[in-house]
Every structure is written in structure tokens, then in C-alpha cells.
């Protein structure tokens, strides 16, 4: 199995595997990883890039959460103490990886929950992304294509991180069609039966106060499952970027949970 691209921060005994969101990469979590290591000296953080994204291995013709989770389980197979921290797609992959692991790895969710997702905004982004040309003369010209199709400049700039230089310009470094299939088949999937049936330990969910991704009913259900739910006031879905310090504080508090395995 081809290993996932990974960046490491810190040298602590507990491995925190940080999983990014849809259409992102491990480097999206680099600043958050550094902030977390500063707060919790006993952890080391590895930010990985999930299959199908950036320079990770490609997706097959039938992409599922289980496919991505299998890679995650392989990464942590020989680590003694592991916590999975996942943002958005990464959080849902973390839940599946925990259920597949005989150790039932503890999970911290960043602005995501096990229930089905209503992601109309993501579907619009995918429509624009799929309609974009395979190549363009420059990053700027590709960004212009995206903004002319209705995406904001910050969103177009973020998506352009998935472009690589080629002879004569830039090209997409992601399989847009298979990522769209992953989104179409898995986004509306209810993971609560898996979470409860496998007794997945969710330490915490940190949600953005301005984000619709974790509703109040979902938050209450998470609390009933034993998760500590923290709301970061004013933050949106990208809370680890918009409110990095507050998000790192909340995750650090979750890692202090007495239920977390210790040396």
C-alpha cells in the first residue's frame, strides 16, 4: 500500500493524527498542528493527506469512507496511543477508521457530526470544479475561471492549491470526478448506526458558531454519546483557520480527558 503524505510536529508519546476536509490536504492543518503541540507537550501531531487529494494515492472507481479509513488504520497500526482529529470529511473518515480498528481509536470532530450532511454549498463548488478546464496557462487564469462561475475569490484561491505546474501552465492534481462520486455517495450517509453499534469513543466535537454543519440536535446527540461539545463563537466551517487558537484550546481540553489512554 502506498503511504499517505504526512507532516510531523512535536515528539510527544501520544500520536494525534489530523485529517483534513474535502478537497483539502494535510497542509491545511499545519498551523493548527503547531498550535496544538504548543498546548499539549505530550502529543506529536501528524497531518496526513487523504487518498484522492493533492499528492496522495489516487482513488479507485468505487470511493467510500471505508477506502480512506483503511489507509488511516494502516498509518496508526504500530502506534501505541492514538487520537484521530478530523475536520469535515476527515472527521467522518476518522469515525469509520475507529469503528474498523480493534482498539476503537478515540476521535475528536472539527465541525462535523455523524449524521447526514446537507451540503448544498459543496455541491455548487463541485459543479464549478467539474466544469473547469483540465489545464490553464496560469494559476491566476484558472482562478478567474472559478470566480467567473460564481465562486468567491478566497474559495477560488483555496481550490487553486490543488493545481500543479506543468509544461505550458497548470493542471489539477486531484481526480475531480472520483471525488465528486465520493461526495455524492457518502455525504448523505448516516454514520450514527456505525458509531453506536461499534461504540466509537468520541471525545469531543468542536463546532463553529456560524457554521450549519453541526446542528443543535446533533450536538445534543453527541453529548448523549459522551462527547464534549464546544462552540467557537463566530467561527465558520473552517474554524481551525478562522479561530485557530480557540479551536486548539478546545482540542487540548479534549486530550486531557481521563478516558484517554495514558503512558
C-alpha positions, -999 to +999 in steps of 0.1 A: +000+000+000+014+034-010+019+055+022-001+087+027+019+120+025+025+132+061+040+161+080+050+157+117+050+181+146+062+175+181+077+145+198+052+135+225+041+100+233+005+102+221+001+104+183-026+128+171-035+120+135-051+151+119-073+145+089-083+174+066-116+182+049-130+175+014-108+190-014-081+199+011-048+185+021-027+178+052-010+212+049-044+229+057-040+217+093-003+227+097-008+259+117-034+241+139-010+212+145+017+236+157-007+253+180-018+220+195+017+208+201+024+241+220-005+234+243+000+197+248+037+187+251+028+150+255+015+148+219+030+146+185+008+155+156+009+140+121-011+158+094-019+134+065-033+139+031-062+115+024-064+093-007-076+112-038-064+145-026-033+165-036-002+142-038-018+112-020-025+079-039-055+081-063-090+069-056-104+038-073-137+036-092-158+030-061-146+055-035-161+052+000-152+063+036-140+028+042-114+031+014-100+062+031-103+048+066-083+017+056-053+040+048-057+057+082-057+024+100-025+014+082-008+046+093-016+041+130-012+003+131+020+003+151+015+034+173+007+027+210-016+056+218-035+074+190-062+100+188-079+109+155-088+145+150-108+151+118-122+182+101-153+177+080-146+148+056-117+139+078-139+136+109-163+112+092-133+091+079-120+091+115-153+077+128-152+049+102-115+042+110-122+040+147-150+015+141-127-006+119-099-006+144-100-033+171-087-006+195-117+017+189-095+048+185-107+080+203-120+107+179-122+145+181-145+160+155-140+195+140-173+210+128-188+177+117-211+151+131-221+115+123-255+124+109-262+130+072-248+163+058-268+189+039-240+203+017-256+225-010-226+249-010-202+220-016-224+207-044-221+241-061-184+241-057-182+207-073-203+217-102-179+246-109-148+225-103-160+197-127-168+223-154-134+239-152-108+230-178-082+204-170-054+229-177-049+267-178-020+289-187-016+301-151-030+298-116-044+333-120-063+324-151-077+292-136-089+313-106-105+337-130-125+307-145-137+298-110-147+333-099-165+339-132-185+308-125-197+323-092-171+312-065-156+338-042-120+348-046-109+333-012-126+300-022-111+300-057-077+307-042-081+278-018-091+254-046-062+266-066-039+249-041-049+217-059-031+230-091+004+219-100+028+234-126+031+216-159+048+224-191+028+253-205+008+262-174-010+245-145-032+214-142-054+199-115-036+175-091-069+158-080-093+134-096-123+157-096-147+131-110-140+104-083-140+130-055-174+141-068-185+104-067-173+101-031-193+132-022-224+120-040-224+085-024-212+093+011-222+128+022-258+119+030-248+087+047-259+084+084-229+072+104-248+070+138-256+033+134-219+026+129-208+049+157-233+034+182-230-002+170-192-001+173-192+021+204-168+046+188-154+068+215-160+105+205-140+126+230-153+159+217-168+179+188-157+215+183-181+233+161-182+268+146-209+291+159-215+305+125-214+271+107-245+250+099-226+217+098-234+206+134-270+214+144-282+218+180-300+184+178-267+167+166-248+185+193-272+171+219-269+136+204-231+138+206-233+149+242-256+119+249-229+097+233-203+111+258-187+138+236-178+172+249-193+198+225-176+232+223-189+260+202-164+285+189-183+318+187-183+335+153-163+308+136-174+292+104-168+257+090-130+264+086-127+271+124-092+257+126-081+285+103-106+313+113-102+306+151-071+285+153-063+294+189-098+288+203-100+255+183-066+243+196-077+252+231-108+231+228-090+201+213-063+204+240-090+202+267-104+171+250-070+155+250-069+159+288-099+136+291-095+110+318-108+084+294-078+088+271-052+061+275-020+072+293+016+060+294 
